[in-house]
Amino acid sequence: MRPTSPRCAANKKRKGIGMKNLRLLAATALAAALACGGAAQAAVVTSQLGDIDAADGTQMTGAALIAANANDPAPFNIQNGGDTAFNFSASWTHTFAAVSGINAGSITIGLFDGDAVASGDQVANFSLDGVDLTAALNAAFEASAGLSGYVYHYTVALTAAALAMLADGSATIELALTGPGMGTTGVPTLYNGGILDFSLLSFSYDTGGGGGAVPEPGTASLLLLAGLGAFVTRRRSARRHG
């Protein structure tokens, strides 16, 4: 066998390195093509009822909050129930454009005097179009300081069942509290009234743009891959005839 000259060995080494780089570039372009083709696009919808008249953890009187939200629609402008009279109970409906592909969402309410500091659970019912979210709101109550005479903001993540209810463009929320409440003197009360400040419903949905099981590469990336393939073919042809 004829020995390989140093010059030929160097040429082969350079060609090998070049082909490796081309393969790496082609693999990188393919990854970019798949990523570009599969990127899903999302949009966010928000629906708010009632103004946010008090920040989370604000101490105030019920009269001051009612005065602040006097121009809001019911039930966001009234005292509802009372610690010595009857429990808070209200419902309200968010409306928005119907969409599909809803994948995540939450609801936040601002509530005055929920009295979570009292023993036991203070939420008797919290639901969205009949889907029960009571346990989640009770957990949010207990995670707050829950002092009497304060406004707190409570956020609950929507379950898959609740998200499915949003597809028709409306969501009816029901909230009922239960005693014991807590009086301003620190004495437990039989009932639990309150004032609803606002309700904010927010959710995201897929607007398309990919996300399927096998994403399609973008046009620019496909052209890049085609160009690389043609270049590699020419290089191999030149090597065979050189």
C-alpha positions in Angstrom: 0.0 0.0 0.0 1.3 3.4 -1.0 2.0 5.6 2.1 -0.1 8.7 2.4 1.9 11.9 2.0 1.7 14.5 4.7 -0.1 16.9 2.3 -2.8 14.4 1.5 -3.3 13.6 5.1 -3.7 17.2 5.9 -6.2 17.7 3.1 -8.3 14.7 4.3 -8.2 16.1 7.8 -9.5 19.5 6.7 -12.2 17.9 4.6 -13.3 15.7 7.6 -13.5 18.8 9.8 -15.5 20.6 7.2 -18.0 17.8 6.9 -18.4 17.6 10.6 -19.1 21.3 10.8 -21.6 21.0 8.0 -23.4 18.2 9.8 -23.4 20.1 13.0 -24.8 23.2 11.3 -27.5 21.1 9.6 -28.5 19.5 12.9 -28.7 23.0 14.5 -30.9 24.3 11.6 -33.2 21.3 12.0 -33.6 21.9 15.7 -34.3 25.6 15.0 -36.9 24.6 12.3 -38.7 22.3 14.7 -38.7 24.9 17.5 -40.0 27.6 15.2 -42.7 25.4 13.8 -43.9 24.1 17.2 -44.0 27.3 19.2 -47.6 27.8 20.4 -49.0 31.4 20.8 -51.1 32.3 23.8 -53.4 35.2 24.6 -54.8 36.3 28.0 -58.3 37.4 28.7 -59.3 39.4 31.8 -62.7 40.3 33.1 -63.1 42.6 36.1 -66.2 43.6 38.0 -66.0 46.3 40.6 -63.1 48.7 41.1 -60.2 47.8 43.3 -60.9 50.3 46.0 -58.6 48.8 48.7 -55.2 47.2 48.4 -54.6 43.7 49.9 -54.4 43.9 53.7 -56.0 47.4 54.0 -57.6 48.1 57.3 -60.8 50.3 57.0 -64.4 50.5 58.1 -67.3 49.0 56.2 -68.8 52.5 55.7 -65.6 53.7 54.1 -65.5 50.9 51.6 -69.1 51.2 50.7 -68.5 54.9 50.0 -65.5 54.1 47.8 -67.4 51.6 45.7 -70.7 53.4 45.5 -70.6 53.5 41.7 -69.8 49.8 41.3 -72.5 47.4 40.2 -74.2 45.1 42.7 -73.1 43.1 44.6 -69.9 45.2 44.8 -71.4 48.3 46.3 -73.3 47.0 49.4 -72.9 45.4 52.8 -73.9 41.8 52.5 -75.0 40.1 55.7 -73.7 40.9 59.1 -71.8 39.2 62.0 -74.9 39.4 64.2 -77.6 39.1 61.5 -77.0 36.6 58.6 -74.2 35.2 56.5 -72.8 36.8 53.3 -74.3 35.3 50.1 -73.9 36.7 46.6 -73.5 35.8 43.0 -72.2 37.6 39.9 -71.5 36.9 36.3 -68.4 37.6 34.1 -69.0 37.9 30.4 -66.3 37.8 27.6 -65.8 36.6 24.1 -66.1 32.9 23.7 -62.8 31.2 22.9 -61.4 27.7 22.7 -58.1 26.2 23.8 -58.3 27.6 27.3 -55.4 26.2 29.3 -55.0 28.1 32.6 -56.8 30.7 34.7 -57.6 32.1 38.1 -60.1 34.2 39.9 -59.2 36.9 42.5 -61.7 38.5 44.8 -61.3 41.4 47.2 -63.4 40.9 50.3 -63.8 43.0 53.5 -64.3 41.3 56.8 -64.1 37.7 55.8 -63.0 36.9 59.4 -60.6 34.0 58.5 -59.0 34.6 61.9 -62.0 33.0 63.5 -61.9 29.2 64.1 -62.9 26.8 61.4 -63.7 27.5 57.7 -65.5 30.7 56.8 -66.3 29.8 53.2 -69.5 27.7 52.9 -69.6 27.8 49.1 -67.4 29.1 46.2 -68.1 27.9 42.7 -67.8 28.8 39.1 -70.8 27.7 36.9 -71.4 25.0 39.6 -67.8 23.7 39.7 -66.9 23.6 43.4 -63.8 25.7 44.4 -64.7 26.0 48.1 -61.7 24.1 49.4 -59.3 26.3 47.4 -60.8 29.5 48.7 -60.8 28.3 52.3 -57.1 27.5 51.8 -56.5 31.1 50.5 -58.5 32.5 53.5 -56.3 30.5 56.0 -53.1 31.6 54.3 -54.0 35.3 55.0 -53.9 37.1 58.3 -57.7 37.2 58.1 -58.2 39.9 60.7 -61.6 41.5 61.2 -62.1 44.9 59.6 -59.5 44.3 56.8 -59.8 43.9 53.1 -57.9 40.9 51.7 -57.4 39.7 48.1 -57.8 36.0 47.6 -56.7 34.2 44.4 -57.8 30.7 43.4 -56.4 28.8 40.4 -59.1 27.3 38.2 -59.4 23.6 37.9 -59.7 21.9 34.5 -63.4 21.5 35.1 -63.8 25.2 35.8 -61.7 26.1 32.7 -64.0 24.1 30.5 -67.0 26.2 31.7 -65.4 29.3 30.3 -65.7 28.2 26.7 -69.2 29.7 26.3 -68.1 33.3 27.2 -69.6 33.6 30.6 -68.9 32.5 34.2 -71.3 32.8 37.1 -69.5 33.0 40.5 -71.3 32.1 43.7 -69.9 32.9 47.2 -71.4 32.2 50.6 -69.7 32.7 53.9 -70.5 31.0 57.2 -69.9 31.6 60.9 -68.3 31.8 63.2 -67.2 35.3 62.3 -65.1 37.6 64.5 -66.2 40.8 66.0 -64.0 43.9 66.3 -63.6 43.2 70.0 -62.1 39.8 69.3 -65.3 37.9 70.3 -66.5 35.2 67.9 -69.9 35.9 66.3 -72.6 33.5 65.1 -72.8 34.8 61.6 -70.3 36.2 59.0 -71.1 39.2 56.9 -68.8 41.0 54.5 -68.4 43.5 51.6 -67.3 42.4 48.2 -64.9 44.9 46.6 -64.1 43.4 43.2 -63.8 40.2 41.2 -61.1 39.6 38.6 -61.3 36.6 36.3 -58.2 35.9 34.1 -57.4 33.0 31.8 -55.1 32.2 28.9 -55.8 30.3 25.7 -53.9 28.9 22.7 -54.3 31.0 19.6 -52.6 28.5 17.3 -49.1 28.6 15.8 -48.1 25.1 16.6 -47.9 23.0 19.7 -48.9 19.7 17.9 -47.4 16.3 18.4 -45.1 16.7 15.3 -44.5 20.4 14.7 -43.9 21.6 11.1 -40.6 23.5 10.4 -40.9 27.1 9.4 -40.4 28.1 5.8 -37.1 29.9 6.4 -35.7 27.0 8.2 -36.7 24.6 5.5 -35.0 26.7 2.9 -31.9 26.8 5.0 -31.9 23.0 5.3 -32.4 22.6 1.6 -29.5 24.9 0.9 -27.2 23.0 3.3 -28.2 19.7 1.6 -27.3 21.0 -1.8 -24.0 22.4 -0.6 -23.1 19.1 1.1 -24.0 17.2 -2.1 -21.8 19.5 -4.2 -18.9 19.0 -1.7 -19.2 15.2 -1.9 -19.3 15.3 -5.8 -16.2 17.5 -5.9 -14.4 15.1 -3.6 -15.2 12.1 -5.8 -14.1 13.9 -9.0 -11.1 15.8 -7.5 
